[in-house]
Amino acid sequence: MRGAVVRYNEFRGYGFVKGDDDNDYFVHWSFIEGSGYKYLNIGDIVEFIPEKVPKGLEARNLTVIGPDHRTQLRLKPNPFTPQQPMTDPNKFAGREAAIANAIDCIFNHKNLLITGERGIGKSSLAFQLAYLAGGEKILLERLNVDAGGYEFEYLCPGHRCIPGHNISNIVESLIMSSANELGISLDYDKIVTELGIDLKFIKAIQKIEEENKPSTELVSFFVDAIERIYSKSGGRFNGVLFIIDEIDCLHNGENLAAFLKAAIESLKYKSYTNISIILAGVTGTLTELILQHKSFSRLFENIELKRMTESELAEIISRSLDSTDTTMETEVKRDIITLSDRFPEPIHLIGYHSFRFDNDKNIDRRDFNRALNFIIRELKKQEFDNLYSIAKEGPANEILKAIAFYKENEFTISALSESTDMHSDVVSGIIGNLLEKEIIIRFKQKVFRLKDPLFRIYLKWVIGR
């Protein structure tokens, strides 16, 4: 049978087709022939197999025969980067106070610890500071920094920790990174010959390190390596900036604070004063480092990254699109910001797919809806299915439904108790369980919210249908 699409909700994934027999047929996205992302436009002419079920009429095995207003996906460079830190200073947005403070610290050869929640932009800021210290002037000019004629020309070796890494891994990586910037081959034998450093010695040191104590041999080795690097640099650099990212991934028992204190003091004793170290780690890292060594807070200045303001998030979108000939409608920009929970990563994720689905160089409500539906139905579906399956037991399902349809993103136990007619003690127990499972987070003292704002949309789709 033929018919025409008269209604279709792309997010919910269902609608109705009016058949040639003048009856309305229910259609679900799973009824549409083909693979990948599937949707319908109102007015599409379709062919389908009519089927009568207990709930009514359904349009099965549906295919679009025209007029199909959809256009073929056009591959194009995407300005949004949801899977990696922001490395382009032209697109880096916000964080002006943090950058200004960091520039002053680097200029005066102080050490920094960047902390904040996961996904808040710690690595992006660390990348930008490395580029700036290496001579990139874009952020200096944007912030109108008066450097008094000083030119940043720093050697900027870095290391990104992964789970299980130890201090020896950091030392080896920083030395090899330094050698690479100096143009020395990374071949071990060549490094031994040209730089005079036997990197294999690190492995021997690693074996004799005592738990929770820095190896004096490793400190001496690192300091000696820096001295040799300086001697080989030929005066090309006026400072060194070491960046160690994701330090919270270090192996348990690694006393990074004690190692850094010993290394910093040894370098200063030998008059190497133009060296800075930037560490980056999640909230709570500072406390852990102070527990490792009480002097840590004296040696490192902490920059805690807060969630971004709406104007900073809007700037991310604007700066990303500035490199293209595409615009975004104001309402769409506002909705993306609302869904971001004031984190930069969701801005890039939703922005990326909105840009991908756009075909007229203007990201509108339809592009945004398609992006949102694709993210939730395809990219995050398995993750959200798992979350829902472990959270919906018993009366918790009613609480999840109340959260999904609550008028605000934030909620209290008393508000959920009122909307569900459940006793506050029962609601409190369920909320505690959801907190433990990291499905919700504490927003303020007695205020909570879903950890991922997109999960709320998923819940509306699953529970509300």
Residue pairs with C-beta under 8 A, 6 or more apart in sequence:
1 19
1 20
1 21
1 47
1 48
1 49
1 50
2 19
2 20
2 45
2 46
2 47
2 65
3 17
3 18
3 19
3 20
3 25
3 45
3 46
3 47
3 48
3 59
4 17
4 18
4 43
4 44
4 45
4 46
5 15
5 16
5 17
5 27
5 40
5 41
5 42
5 43
5 44
5 46
6 15
6 16
6 17
6 18
6 24
6 42
7 15
7 16
7 42
8 14
8 15
8 16
8 27
8 39
8 40
8 41
8 42
9 15
10 39
10 40
10 369
10 370
10 373
11 369
11 372
11 373
11 376
11 457
11 461
12 461
12 465
13 28
13 29
13 30
13 373
13 377
13 461
14 26
14 27
14 28
14 29
14 465
15 26
15 27
15 40
16 24
16 25
16 26
16 27
17 24
17 25
17 27
17 46
17 48
17 59
17 62
18 24
18 25
19 25
19 48
19 50
19 59
21 50
23 50
23 57
24 57
25 48
25 50
25 57
25 58
25 59
26 55
26 56
26 57
26 58
26 59
27 40
27 48
27 58
27 59
27 62
28 58
29 38
29 39
31 48
31 58
31 59
31 60
31 61
31 62
32 38
32 39
32 40
32 62
32 63
32 64
33 61
33 62
33 63
34 63
37 370
37 374
37 377
37 378
39 370
39 373
40 46
40 64
41 68
41 69
41 70
43 67
43 69
44 64
44 66
44 67
44 68
44 69
45 64
45 65
45 66
45 67
46 59
46 62
46 63
46 64
46 65
47 62
47 63
47 65
48 59
48 60
48 61
48 62
48 63
49 59
49 60
49 61
50 57
50 58
50 59
50 60
51 57
51 58
51 59
51 60
52 58
71 359
73 356
73 357
74 359
78 352
78 355
78 356
79 91
79 320
79 321
79 323
79 324
79 351
79 355
80 320
80 347
80 348
80 349
80 351
80 352
80 355
81 91
81 348
81 352
82 345
82 348
82 349
82 351
82 352
85 121
85 123
85 124
85 126
85 127
86 92
86 121
86 124
86 127
86 128
86 344
87 124
87 127
87 131
89 128
89 131
89 132
89 136
89 138
89 139
90 138
90 319
90 322
90 323
91 316
91 319
91 320
91 322
91 323
92 124
92 128
92 139
92 319
93 312
93 313
93 315
93 316
93 318
93 319
94 308
94 309
94 311
94 312
94 313
94 315
94 316
95 121
95 125
95 305
95 308
95 312
96 143
98 114
98 125
98 303
98 305
99 125
99 128
99 129
99 132
99 139
99 143
100 143
100 145
101 301
101 303
102 112
102 125
102 129
102 278
102 303
103 129
103 132
103 139
103 140
103 143
103 145
105 111
105 112
105 276
105 301
106 112
106 129
106 132
106 133
106 152
106 154
106 239
106 241
106 276
107 147
107 150
107 152
109 239
109 273
109 274
109 275
109 276
110 276
110 301
111 260
111 264
111 276
111 277
111 278
111 279
111 299
111 300
111 301
112 129
112 276
112 277
112 278
112 279
112 300
112 301
112 302
112 303
113 278
113 279
113 280
113 281
113 285
113 286
113 289
113 300
113 301
113 302
113 303
114 122
114 125
114 126
114 278
114 279
114 280
114 281
114 303
114 305
115 122
115 280
115 281
115 282
115 283
115 284
115 285
115 286
115 302
115 303
115 304
115 305
116 122
116 282
116 283
116 304
116 305
116 306
117 282
117 283
117 305
117 307
117 343
118 282
119 343
119 344
119 345
120 305
120 306
120 307
120 343
120 344
121 305
121 308
121 344
122 245
122 280
122 281
122 282
122 305
123 160
123 245
123 246
123 280
124 344
125 280
125 303
125 305
126 158
126 243
126 245
126 278
126 280
128 139
129 241
129 243
129 278
130 156
130 158
130 241
130 243
130 278
132 139
132 140
132 152
133 152
133 154
133 156
133 239
133 241
133 276
134 152
134 153
134 154
134 156
135 151
135 152
135 153
135 154
140 147
151 238
152 238
152 239
153 236
153 237
153 238
153 239
154 237
154 238
154 239
154 240
154 241
155 178
155 181
155 182
155 229
155 233
155 236
155 237
155 239
155 240
155 241
156 181
156 240
156 241
156 242
156 243
157 173
157 174
157 175
157 177
157 178
157 180
157 181
157 240
157 242
157 243
158 173
158 174
158 177
158 242
158 243
158 244
158 245
159 169
159 170
159 173
159 174
159 177
159 243
159 244
159 245
160 245
160 246
161 169
161 170
161 244
161 245
161 246
161 247
161 248
161 249
161 250
162 246
162 249
163 249
164 249
164 251
165 249
165 250
165 251
166 206
166 209
166 250
166 251
166 254
167 209
167 214
167 215
167 218
167 250
167 254
167 255
167 256
167 259
168 202
168 203
168 205
168 206
168 209
168 218
170 244
170 256
171 202
171 218
171 221
171 222
171 225
172 199
172 202
174 222
174 242
174 244
175 197
175 199
175 222
175 225
175 229
176 186
176 191
176 199
178 225
178 229
178 240
179 185
179 186
179 191
179 195
179 229
180 186
182 229
182 232
182 233
184 190
184 191
184 194
184 195
184 232
185 191
185 194
188 199
188 200
191 197
191 199
192 198
192 199
194 232
195 225
195 228
195 229
195 232
196 228
197 224
197 225
197 228
201 221
202 218
202 221
205 215
205 217
205 218
205 221
206 215
206 218
208 215
208 217
209 215
209 218
211 253
212 253
212 255
212 292
213 255
213 258
214 255
214 258
214 259
214 262
216 262
218 259
219 259
219 262
219 263
219 266
220 266
222 263
223 263
223 266
223 267
223 270
226 240
226 267
226 272
226 275
227 270
227 272
229 240
230 272
238 274
239 274
239 275
239 276
240 274
240 275
240 276
241 275
241 276
241 277
241 278
242 275
242 276
242 277
242 278
243 277
243 278
243 280
244 277
244 278
244 279
244 280
245 279
245 280
246 280
246 281
247 256
247 279
247 280
247 281
247 285
248 281
248 282
248 284
248 285
248 288
250 256
255 292
255 293
256 289
256 292
257 289
257 290
257 292
257 293
257 295
257 296
258 292
258 293
260 277
260 296
260 299
261 293
261 295
261 296
261 299
264 275
264 277
264 299
267 273
267 275
277 300
279 285
279 300
283 304
286 296
286 297
286 302
289 296
289 300
290 296
290 297
307 341
307 342
307 343
308 316
308 342
308 343
308 344
309 342
310 337
310 342
313 337
313 340
313 342
313 344
313 347
314 333
314 337
316 344
316 347
316 348
316 351
317 328
317 333
317 336
317 337
317 347
317 351
320 348
320 351
321 327
321 328
321 355
324 355
325 361
326 355
326 358
326 361
326 362
326 363
327 361
327 362
327 363
328 354
328 362
328 363
329 362
329 363
329 364
329 365
331 365
332 354
332 363
332 364
332 365
332 367
332 368
335 368
336 346
336 347
336 350
336 351
336 354
336 368
337 347
338 453
339 346
339 350
339 372
339 453
339 454
339 457
340 346
340 347
340 350
340 453
341 409
341 449
341 452
341 453
346 453
346 454
349 375
350 368
350 371
350 372
350 375
352 371
353 370
353 371
353 372
353 374
353 375
354 363
354 367
354 368
354 370
354 371
355 363
355 367
356 371
357 367
357 370
357 371
357 374
358 364
358 367
372 454
372 457
375 454
376 384
376 454
376 457
376 458
376 461
380 452
380 454
380 458
381 458
384 454
384 455
384 458
387 437
387 439
387 455
388 400
388 458
388 459
388 462
390 437
390 439
391 400
391 434
391 437
391 439
392 400
395 422
395 426
395 430
396 430
396 433
396 434
397 463
398 420
398 422
399 416
399 420
399 422
399 427
399 430
399 431
399 434
400 459
400 463
401 459
401 463
401 464
402 411
402 416
402 419
402 420
403 411
403 416
403 440
403 450
403 456
403 459
404 456
404 459
404 460
404 463
404 464
405 460
405 464
406 415
406 416
406 419
409 449
409 450
409 453
409 456
410 443
410 444
410 447
410 448
410 449
411 447
411 448
411 449
412 446
412 447
412 448
413 424
413 427
413 428
413 431
413 446
413 448
414 424
416 422
416 427
416 431
417 423
417 424
417 426
417 427
420 427
431 440
431 448
434 440
435 441
435 442
435 448
438 451
439 450
439 451
439 455
440 448
440 449
440 450
440 451
441 448
441 449
441 450
441 451
442 448
443 449
450 456
